[in-house]
Amino acid sequence: MSGTLPHFLQEPDDAYIVKSNPIKLRCRARPALQIFFKCNGEWVHQNQHTSLEHTELGTGLKIREVMINVSRQQVEDFHGPEDYWCLCVAWSHLGTSKSRKATVRIAYLRKNFEQEPQGMEVPINGMIVLHCRPPEGVPAAEVEWLKNEELVSSIEDINIDTRADHNLIINEARLSDSGNYTCLASNIVARRRSATATVIVFVDGGWAEWTMWSVCSSECERQRTRECTDPEPKHGGRLCDGVALDTDNCTGDLCIQDRKLLHDVKVPQGDNNDVALYSGLAAGVVTVVVLVIALTLYRRNQSEYGVDVIDSSALTGGFQSFSNPLLMNSSMQPDLTVSRTYTGPICFPDSMEKELIPEPALFDPLPDLKDKVHSSFMVSLGVSERAEYHAKVPSQTFPRGVVQEIGGGGGTLGGRGKSQLAPVQPALVSSMTTGKRPLRTNGVFGHGGGRLVVPNAGVSLLVPHGAIEEDTTWELYMSITQQDSSALSDEGQEILLSPEVTYGPPGLTLSCPVALTIAHCADVSSEDWNIKLKRQAQDNSWEEVMTVEEESTACYCLLDTQCCHLLVERPGCYALVGEALTQAAGKRLRLAAFGNMEPNFLNYSIRVYCVNDTPHAFQEVVSVERGRGGRLLEEPKTLLFRANSFNLQVSIQDIPQFLWSIKPFTTCQEFSFTQVWCSSQSPLQCAFSLERYSPAANQLSCKISVRQVKGHEQILQVYTTIAESEKDTVPFFTQSDCTITSQTGSRAFKIPLSIRQRICATFDTANAKGKDWQLLAQKLHIDRNLGYFARQTSPSAVILSLWEAQHQERGDLDSLASALEEIGKVQSKHSTSADTLDHISKTIPSSDSIMNRSSEELDTNHT
């Protein structure tokens, strides 16, 4: 028996430390002369072992049991490539045996759910899907669902499924399924409750069968009724469409009462002739009146639209994707979609008082543009073989510091384009050419670095401190291409997800990468996209730099929900393109409705725009509406448009019938899928023209529904007061544009230079556990594609530059301080490093102190 190897009767199990309570690991083996624990490759001291020994009856073999305690502090102090682990090694006369590895982890459960259930309204027998992604935790949280504070069980109700990735699915909704649902997440540490989602199962009303016809009355009429009870509307369901009372004239033998009356009363023959005469005269008068009214309406319609023009919105759905500024009628305001203005998120703090933005006429009116549009339906009507559309291009305004390059014009505008600049604002330049020119901004930067921004466009460039050599300055520029994109592949599967952004000059030499931020419109919440970064070569062809999800040492890409942050070293033109991998891929559209009175003060024009959800795309809409005196009728909303090949429909609903009217065939209009999915630079627009019956009607309320067929829907609620004179109304543009295009020196950065240098000095130094900058990247959630940082002279500096670009709007220095404090705890075994990190984290100013810097200090660094 002495020649038997130790056999483990009990091996250590995986364990979790809850709060500050230590855990106990056990080992039991036979025959065993000695058992010791080995944790993380190092032997545990003998004094930390608790041993028990006894002899097994029957065999006489020694059974030894050993226990050790593992504290929270031991696990926190360990920093290695894997979790904290321990195993047992048992000795006998023949040799040793090893047990399995047991991991020890600190248990936790964060407070915030990654996705909480949202309330919804579903029809009876429809499907209910409530999504829930529990908070991050160790061990992973288990999910339960509560309905009205009672546990939902899929075992008791086969109509309910709770197995699909924590989601609650009710296959066929019943009225009893209405209620308040809560997602409950729990593990061994804590229990969390999500926000309550209210689910309403509604029933649309349906008509019951008609009753039998009533007996004919003395007026030769009969009636029948029906009730809205099959089914009865419940829980806010739609009422029945149609009438509940139906009347009908009795004819022939059905009119018994009148026939009896005619038999009883004998009318003289002369009276019968008079009745026939008067009836004929009355019919003639009615016919003449109807003809006069019809002729009047026809002439009015012709005078409104012109003899040679028919409203094509009734024929084509009312949509025009304007790559040229074309109008439907020369007497109406132009429906242009070429513009530049947006109150976007990327903007430096401006100390100027907010004031009303004037609407100056910067340019003289340009000559009419004509475009012939063929309509076979017009030919069939004999109106005209071709219809002419006229447009006048309004002036465009740009924020200060942004230069619209002035070109030669060409085309129809040839030698007639003018550029007479009105003295409204300094550095305000515009060009009036038929093509779109790059939107451009520039600034002079030196060794201190800085930030360059295209205002209201979601585009910025961060030049780190020290990227430019000392005693050297460069004039850097950024521009956004306004023309149709050439970055897409010939296969036609790719679409443009961001503007084409160029930074330079081409000969720029820097010692470290710059951070380029570009807004995009892709829905990146799921893995349905193949997104690529492309760069324009010298021969104007486009080459692929990297795929966003792949690792590359040539470039770094951090994709957020609305922006893409790039670390690039070569100046040039960059753009994000995407290829939908499934029909579930989606891009965000921004929807906005504008309106204003037409010159006749009877018609009110409502214009609905659908553009990519990027600041640069939306600013074009705002700019042209400012020039037209348009009013924002509802806060812009976002719609997710899927790659499922279904069209986009826009309809206007709930118009007050006795106050306003709308042209026939224009209440519902439609964009094709290709128009919406492939649109990049030019906004899509449709228009509704409403006519009020009386000038006294000074209020308008209606709903505009924008929905993708078999997809998502958004409702724009319009409620506005109509002013008799546009001059008496205040435009909706009540805040000033972002006017600061560049900042240099320390004021351009959220992290003070002294603290930045100390962080780099601390983390760029190697220690026994490896490169500390990797831990910094992990805590700042920039831990992908680490090979790119490894090739940099100062990986920590590049990581901080990327963090600056990602947090340029919020400047959340509190999160950076918390990350450094957490790293300090991990590195507490190395006292010098830990003390340094603790001191750095305490010296980082709060976000509030950064935001409260005076405007005078900021102005000293403005260009």
Buried (B, 14 or more C-beta within 10 A) or exposed (E): EEEBBBBBBEBBEBBBBBEEEBBEBBBBBBBBEBBBBBBBEEEBEEEEBEBEEEEEEEEEBBBBBBBBEBBBEBBBBBBEEEBBBBBBBBBBEEEBBEBEBBBBBBBBBBEEBEBBBEEBBBBBEBEBBBBBBBBEBBBEBEBBBBBEEEEBEBEEEEEBBBEEEBBBBBEEBEEEBBBEBBBBBBBEBBEBEBEBBEBBBBBBBBBBEEEEBEEBBEEBEBBBEBBBEEEEBBEEBEEBEEEEEBEBEBEEEBBEBBBEEEEEEEEEEEEEEEEEEEEEEEEEEEEEEEEEEEEEEEEEEEEBBBEEBBBBBBEBBBBBBBEBBBBBBBBBBBBBBBBBBBBBBBBBBBEEEEEEBEBBEBBEEBEBBEBEBEBEEBEEEEBBEEBBBBBBBBBBBBBBBBBBEBBEBEEBBEEEBEEEEEEEBEEBBBBBBBBBBBBBBBBEBBBBBBBBBBBBBBBBBBBBBBBBEEEEEBEBBBBBBBEEBBBBEEEEEBBBBBBBBBBBEEEBEBEBBBBBBBBBBBBBEEEBBBBBBBBBEEEEEBEEBBEBBEEBEEBBBBBEEBBBBBBBBBBBBBBBBBBBEEEBBBBBBBBBBBBBBBEEBBBBBBBBBBBBBBBBBBBBBBBBBBBBBBBBBBEBBBBBBBBBEBBBBBBBEEBBEEBBBBBEEBBEBBBBBEBBBBBBBBBBBBBBBBBBEEEEBEEBEBBBBBBBEEBBEBEBEBEBEBBEEBEEBEBBBEEBBBBBBBBBBBBBBBBBBEBBBBBBEBBBEEEEBEBBBBBBBEBBEBBEBBEBBEEBEBBBBBBBBBBBBBBBEEBBBBBBBBBBBBBBEBBBEBEEBBEBBBEBBEEBBEBEEBEEEEEEEBEEBBB
